[in-house]
Amino acid sequence: MEYVIRKAIRMLYWNRWISLLMVGEMALGMSVFVYSANLSASLKAEEMRLEGRRMDMALEISVKNVQEVQDEPSLTLKDYRKLQEITGGKTFLLVDIPQFFVDAKASYEFSLVLADYAILDLEEGCSYWGAETEEALAAGMNPVPGLRIRRMPKQFPGEYLEKSYWDHCVVAPIAYMEEMAGEIAPGFVHAVWDSAELPDAGRMSGQIEEYLQREHGGQYVYRVYLPEAELKNNSEKVKVSIRVLNHAGILILAVFFVGILSIFQLLFERRKGGYGVCLACGASHKQILAEIFTEIAVMNLAGTVLGVAAGWIATYALDARIMIGGIKVRGSFAVAGIAFAACAAVTVFVVFAVYVRLAEGKIVEQIQ
């Protein structure tokens, strides 16, 4: 086996410019395909997350001019009480403040969530710690030291957010909004409503916007909207852009497939004399097949690994202005699996096509 691998690598080196071209083309096609497929998977996941969600109305807060923003918070405890008054107590508010602590041993990262304990049926005067925050708690990294410590209830209200969200949180009373006003950025505020519970959702959303604009309109812009409906309205053009990228990646891979098949057919013509000598000296067709397979597999695998890595990096680092704002783009292991499955399929097909020609030819003809 070691001999087969060395020989395959030597063959790739002798044809290094062709090999590099094929690896580069494979990597380019795979990177575009993986990137577009990850975008598509992220959009689908967001659609599934919002589909049938009970809390279907949300508040969006944006900054008019980042350079002019002072210390004024975008939403205060007084504002929350006013929203509850407008909606008849139907407002669900979360303020999600990222926490980051470092000591001599490690760093600790979690979210401090300010919520209305009356709605969540939690005990006042306590902070609630999720399962993934135990290390920070043990190290004394407590952002609300004045509260008694409790474990997060196992049956936490799932109608608001998934259980996995609460596992990474420390929950504190909504009253801490006043104490932490300077740490609350607009993106940390999550106010939502169930429109079915509001007698006149359209009128109330207008009242909410009007009140907040009157209170903070000098620096912020407020909008109450339906995330699911807005996503459906805007996702079609996003899907078109993703399909264009996806088709481009598939086209590049198709060109690669035709290219690698043609190149190895030509290389077979150059090498068939050597294959014939090997067969005449006692080598089996199985050994020749192993050499051909290893050479093609190494080249395809190198291109696939580079392409998947590049597509993964692009997923998290490249803002191509395709996705709708607010959707978090994530890599999908299923997409990576498809990429490697395609690599295996191309390898097997090309090896089979070359081996058929080897098996059909006579040894004397190949030596000649």
C-alpha positions as CSV (number, residue, x, y, z in Angstrom):
1,M,0.0,0.0,0.0
2,E,2.8,2.4,0.8
3,Y,4.3,1.7,-2.6
4,V,1.0,2.5,-4.3
5,I,0.7,5.8,-2.4
6,R,4.2,6.8,-3.2
7,K,3.8,6.0,-6.9
8,A,0.5,8.0,-7.0
9,I,2.1,11.0,-5.5
10,R,5.0,10.7,-7.9
11,M,2.6,10.6,-10.8
12,L,0.8,13.7,-9.5
13,Y,4.1,15.5,-9.2
14,W,5.2,14.6,-12.7
15,N,1.9,16.1,-13.9
16,R,1.9,18.8,-11.2
17,W,0.6,21.7,-13.3
18,I,-2.4,19.7,-14.5
19,S,-2.9,18.3,-11.0
20,L,-2.9,21.8,-9.5
21,L,-5.3,23.1,-12.1
22,M,-7.7,20.2,-11.4
23,V,-7.4,20.7,-7.6
24,G,-8.0,24.4,-8.0
25,E,-11.0,23.9,-10.1
26,M,-12.4,21.3,-7.8
27,A,-11.8,23.6,-4.8
28,L,-13.4,26.6,-6.5
29,G,-16.5,24.7,-7.4
30,M,-16.8,23.1,-4.0
31,S,-16.4,26.4,-2.2
32,V,-19.1,28.1,-4.2
33,F,-21.4,25.1,-3.8
34,V,-20.8,24.8,0.0
35,Y,-21.2,28.5,0.6
36,S,-24.5,28.7,-1.4
37,A,-25.8,25.5,0.2
38,N,-25.1,26.8,3.7
39,L,-26.9,30.0,2.9
40,S,-29.9,28.0,1.7
41,A,-29.8,25.7,4.8
42,S,-29.7,28.8,7.1
43,L,-32.6,30.4,5.3
44,K,-34.6,27.2,5.5
45,A,-33.8,26.8,9.2
46,E,-35.0,30.4,9.9
47,E,-38.3,29.8,8.0
48,M,-38.9,26.6,10.0
49,R,-38.1,28.5,13.2
50,L,-40.6,31.3,12.5
51,E,-43.3,29.0,11.0
52,G,-46.3,28.8,13.3
53,R,-44.5,30.8,16.1
54,R,-46.9,32.0,18.7
55,M,-45.1,35.3,19.4
56,D,-45.4,36.5,15.8
57,M,-44.9,40.3,16.2
58,A,-41.6,41.9,17.1
59,L,-40.1,45.3,17.7
60,E,-37.1,46.5,15.6
61,I,-34.9,49.2,16.9
62,S,-32.3,50.9,14.7
63,V,-29.9,53.8,15.2
64,K,-30.4,56.9,13.1
65,N,-26.7,57.9,13.2
66,V,-24.2,55.7,15.0
67,Q,-21.7,58.6,15.5
68,E,-24.3,60.7,17.2
69,V,-25.7,58.1,19.7
70,Q,-25.1,59.2,23.3
71,D,-25.7,57.3,26.5
72,E,-29.5,57.4,26.2
73,P,-30.9,53.8,26.2
74,S,-33.2,52.8,23.4
75,L,-35.7,51.2,25.8
76,T,-36.2,51.8,29.5
77,L,-38.1,50.2,32.3
78,K,-40.6,53.1,32.0
79,D,-41.1,52.3,28.3
80,Y,-41.7,48.6,29.1
81,R,-44.4,49.5,31.6
82,K,-46.0,51.8,29.0
83,L,-45.9,49.0,26.4
84,Q,-47.7,46.7,28.8
85,E,-50.3,49.4,29.3
86,I,-50.9,49.8,25.6
87,T,-51.1,46.1,25.0
88,G,-53.0,45.1,28.1
89,G,-50.1,43.2,29.6
90,K,-49.4,41.2,26.5
91,T,-45.8,42.4,25.8
92,F,-43.0,39.9,26.3
93,L,-39.7,41.6,26.7
94,L,-36.2,40.1,27.0
95,V,-33.0,42.1,27.3
96,D,-30.1,39.9,26.3
97,I,-26.8,41.4,27.5
98,P,-23.6,39.5,26.5
99,Q,-21.2,38.8,29.4
100,F,-17.5,38.0,29.1
101,F,-15.2,37.4,32.0
102,V,-11.6,36.3,32.1
103,D,-9.5,35.0,35.0
104,A,-6.2,33.3,35.3
105,K,-7.6,29.9,34.3
106,A,-10.1,30.5,31.6
107,S,-12.6,32.8,29.9
108,Y,-16.3,32.6,30.5
109,E,-19.0,33.8,28.0
110,F,-22.8,33.7,28.5
111,S,-25.8,36.0,28.3
112,L,-27.4,38.0,31.1
113,V,-31.1,38.0,30.3
114,L,-33.4,40.5,32.0
115,A,-37.0,39.3,32.0
116,D,-40.3,39.9,33.7
117,Y,-40.5,37.4,36.5
118,A,-44.3,37.7,36.7
119,I,-44.7,36.4,33.2
120,L,-42.1,33.6,33.6
121,D,-43.5,32.7,37.0
122,L,-40.1,33.0,38.7
123,E,-39.3,34.0,42.3
124,E,-38.3,37.6,42.8
125,G,-34.9,38.3,44.4
126,C,-33.2,35.3,42.6
127,S,-31.0,34.8,39.6
128,Y,-31.4,31.7,37.5
129,W,-28.4,29.9,36.0
130,G,-28.5,27.7,33.0
131,A,-26.7,24.3,32.6
132,E,-24.0,25.8,30.4
133,T,-23.1,28.6,32.9
134,E,-22.0,26.3,35.8
135,E,-18.3,26.9,35.3
136,A,-18.7,30.7,35.4
137,L,-20.8,30.3,38.5
138,A,-18.2,28.1,40.2
139,A,-15.5,30.7,39.3
140,G,-17.5,33.5,40.9
141,M,-18.3,35.3,37.7
142,N,-21.7,36.6,38.8
143,P,-23.0,39.8,37.0
144,V,-25.8,40.1,39.6
145,P,-24.2,39.3,43.0
146,G,-27.1,40.8,45.0
147,L,-29.5,38.0,44.0
148,R,-29.9,34.5,45.5
149,I,-28.7,31.8,43.1
150,R,-31.1,29.3,41.6
151,R,-30.8,26.6,38.9
152,M,-32.8,27.2,35.8
153,P,-36.1,25.4,36.0
154,K,-36.1,22.2,33.8
155,Q,-39.6,23.0,32.5
156,F,-38.8,26.6,31.4
157,P,-41.4,28.3,29.2
158,G,-40.7,26.9,25.8
159,E,-43.4,29.0,24.1
160,Y,-41.0,32.0,24.2
161,L,-37.6,30.5,23.4
162,E,-36.0,27.1,23.0
163,K,-34.6,25.3,26.0
164,S,-31.1,25.4,24.5
165,Y,-31.3,29.2,24.6
166,W,-31.9,29.2,28.4
167,D,-29.1,26.8,29.0
168,H,-26.5,29.5,28.1
169,C,-28.2,32.3,30.2
170,V,-28.3,33.8,33.6
171,V,-31.8,35.3,34.1
172,A,-32.3,38.4,36.3
173,P,-35.3,40.6,37.0
174,I,-36.4,43.2,34.4
175,A,-35.8,45.9,37.1
176,Y,-32.1,45.7,36.4
177,M,-32.7,47.6,33.2
178,E,-32.3,50.8,35.2
179,E,-29.0,49.7,36.7
180,M,-27.6,48.4,33.4
181,A,-29.0,51.1,31.1
182,G,-25.5,52.0,29.7
183,E,-24.9,48.3,28.6
184,I,-28.2,47.9,26.7
185,A,-27.7,48.3,23.0
186,P,-30.7,48.3,20.6
187,G,-29.8,44.8,19.4
188,F,-30.0,43.4,22.9
189,V,-33.7,44.3,23.2
190,H,-36.3,41.7,22.1
191,A,-39.9,42.7,22.5
192,V,-42.5,40.4,21.0
193,W,-46.3,39.9,20.9
194,D,-48.8,37.3,19.9
195,S,-51.0,39.3,17.5
196,A,-53.9,36.9,18.1
197,E,-54.1,38.0,21.7
198,L,-54.3,41.7,20.8
199,P,-57.8,43.0,20.0
200,D,-56.5,45.4,17.3
201,A,-52.8,44.5,16.6
202,G,-52.5,47.1,13.8
203,R,-53.7,50.0,15.9
204,M,-51.6,48.9,18.9
205,S,-48.4,48.5,16.9
206,G,-49.0,52.1,15.6
207,Q,-49.4,53.3,19.2
208,I,-46.2,51.5,20.3
209,E,-44.2,53.1,17.4
210,E,-45.7,56.5,18.0
211,Y,-44.9,56.4,21.8
212,L,-41.3,55.2,21.3
213,Q,-40.6,57.7,18.6
214,R,-41.9,60.5,20.8
215,E,-39.7,59.4,23.7
216,H,-36.4,58.4,21.8
217,G,-37.0,59.5,18.2
218,G,-34.0,61.8,18.2
219,Q,-31.6,58.9,18.1
220,Y,-33.6,55.8,17.3
221,V,-36.1,54.5,14.8
222,Y,-38.8,52.0,16.0
223,R,-40.8,49.6,13.9
224,V,-43.2,46.8,14.9
225,Y,-43.4,44.1,12.2
226,L,-44.3,40.4,11.5
227,P,-40.9,38.6,11.1
228,E,-42.5,35.5,9.4
229,A,-44.5,37.5,6.9
230,E,-41.5,39.8,6.1
231,L,-39.3,36.8,5.7
232,K,-41.7,35.2,3.2
233,N,-41.9,38.5,1.3
234,N,-38.2,38.9,1.0
235,S,-36.9,35.4,0.9
236,E,-37.8,34.7,-2.7
237,K,-35.3,37.2,-4.1
238,V,-32.7,35.8,-1.6
239,K,-33.5,32.3,-2.9
240,V,-32.9,33.4,-6.5
241,S,-29.5,34.8,-5.6
242,I,-28.6,31.6,-3.7
243,R,-29.8,29.5,-6.7
244,V,-27.5,31.5,-9.0
245,L,-24.5,30.8,-6.7
246,N,-25.5,27.1,-6.4
247,H,-25.8,26.6,-10.1
248,A,-22.5,28.4,-10.7
249,G,-20.8,26.0,-8.2
250,I,-22.4,22.9,-9.9
251,L,-21.4,24.2,-13.3
252,I,-17.8,24.6,-12.2
253,L,-17.9,21.0,-10.8
254,A,-19.4,19.7,-14.0
255,V,-16.6,21.3,-16.0
256,F,-14.1,19.8,-13.6
257,F,-15.8,16.4,-14.0
258,V,-15.5,16.5,-17.8
259,G,-12.0,17.9,-17.5
260,I,-10.7,15.2,-15.1
261,L,-12.3,12.4,-17.2
262,S,-10.7,13.7,-20.4
263,I,-7.3,14.2,-18.8
264,F,-7.2,10.7,-17.3
265,Q,-8.3,9.2,-20.6
266,L,-5.4,11.0,-22.3
267,L,-3.0,10.0,-19.5
268,F,-4.1,6.5,-20.0
269,E,-3.0,6.6,-23.6
270,R,0.5,7.8,-22.4
271,R,0.7,5.3,-19.7
272,K,-0.8,2.2,-21.2
273,G,2.6,0.9,-22.3
274,G,3.7,1.1,-18.6
275,Y,0.6,-0.6,-17.5
276,G,1.2,-3.4,-20.1
277,V,4.7,-4.0,-18.9
278,C,3.5,-4.2,-15.3
279,L,0.8,-6.7,-16.2
280,A,3.4,-8.7,-18.2
281,C,5.7,-8.8,-15.2
282,G,3.0,-10.3,-13.0
283,A,1.1,-7.3,-11.6
284,S,-2.6,-7.9,-11.3
285,H,-5.4,-5.7,-12.6
286,K,-6.3,-5.1,-9.0
287,Q,-2.9,-3.5,-8.2
288,I,-3.1,-1.3,-11.3
289,L,-6.6,-0.3,-10.2
290,A,-5.3,0.6,-6.8
291,E,-2.7,2.9,-8.3
292,I,-5.2,4.7,-10.6
293,F,-7.7,5.0,-7.7
294,T,-5.2,6.5,-5.3
295,E,-3.9,9.0,-7.8
296,I,-7.4,10.3,-8.6
297,A,-8.7,10.1,-5.0
298,V,-5.7,12.1,-3.7
299,M,-6.3,14.9,-6.2
300,N,-10.1,14.9,-5.7
301,L,-9.9,14.8,-1.9
302,A,-7.4,17.6,-1.8
303,G,-9.7,19.8,-4.0
304,T,-12.7,18.8,-1.9
305,V,-11.1,19.5,1.5
306,L,-9.8,22.9,0.3
307,G,-13.2,23.8,-1.3
308,V,-15.2,22.7,1.8
309,A,-12.8,24.7,4.1
310,A,-13.1,27.8,1.9
311,G,-16.9,27.5,1.7
312,W,-17.0,27.1,5.5
313,I,-14.8,30.2,6.0
314,A,-16.9,32.2,3.5
315,T,-20.1,31.1,5.4
316,Y,-19.0,32.8,8.6
317,A,-16.7,35.5,7.2
318,L,-18.1,36.7,3.9
319,D,-21.0,39.1,3.8
320,A,-22.1,38.9,0.1
321,R,-25.2,41.1,0.8
322,I,-27.4,38.1,-0.1
323,M,-29.1,37.2,3.2
324,I,-31.9,39.2,4.8
325,G,-30.6,41.1,7.9
326,G,-31.0,39.3,11.2
327,I,-30.6,35.7,9.8
328,K,-27.6,34.0,11.3
329,V,-25.7,32.1,8.6
330,R,-24.3,28.8,9.8
331,G,-22.4,25.9,8.3
332,S,-24.3,22.6,7.7
333,F,-22.5,19.3,8.2
334,A,-25.1,17.8,5.9
335,V,-23.7,20.1,3.1
336,A,-20.1,19.0,3.9
337,G,-21.3,15.4,3.7
338,I,-22.8,16.0,0.3
339,A,-19.6,17.6,-0.9
340,F,-17.5,14.6,0.1
341,A,-20.1,12.2,-1.3
342,A,-19.8,14.0,-4.6
343,C,-16.0,13.7,-4.4
344,A,-16.3,9.9,-3.9
345,A,-18.8,9.6,-6.8
346,V,-16.5,11.5,-9.2
347,T,-13.5,9.4,-8.1
348,V,-15.3,6.1,-8.6
349,F,-16.7,7.1,-12.0
350,V,-13.4,8.3,-13.4
351,V,-11.5,5.3,-12.0
352,F,-14.1,3.0,-13.5
353,A,-14.0,4.7,-16.9
354,V,-10.2,4.4,-17.0
355,Y,-10.1,0.8,-15.7
356,V,-12.6,-0.4,-18.3
357,R,-10.2,0.7,-21.0
358,L,-7.4,-1.1,-19.1
359,A,-9.3,-4.3,-18.7
360,E,-10.6,-4.4,-22.3
361,G,-7.1,-4.0,-23.8
362,K,-4.7,-6.9,-24.4
363,I,-1.3,-6.8,-22.8
364,V,0.6,-6.9,-26.1
365,E,-1.5,-4.1,-27.5
366,Q,-0.9,-1.9,-24.4
367,I,2.9,-2.6,-24.5
368,Q,2.9,-1.5,-28.2
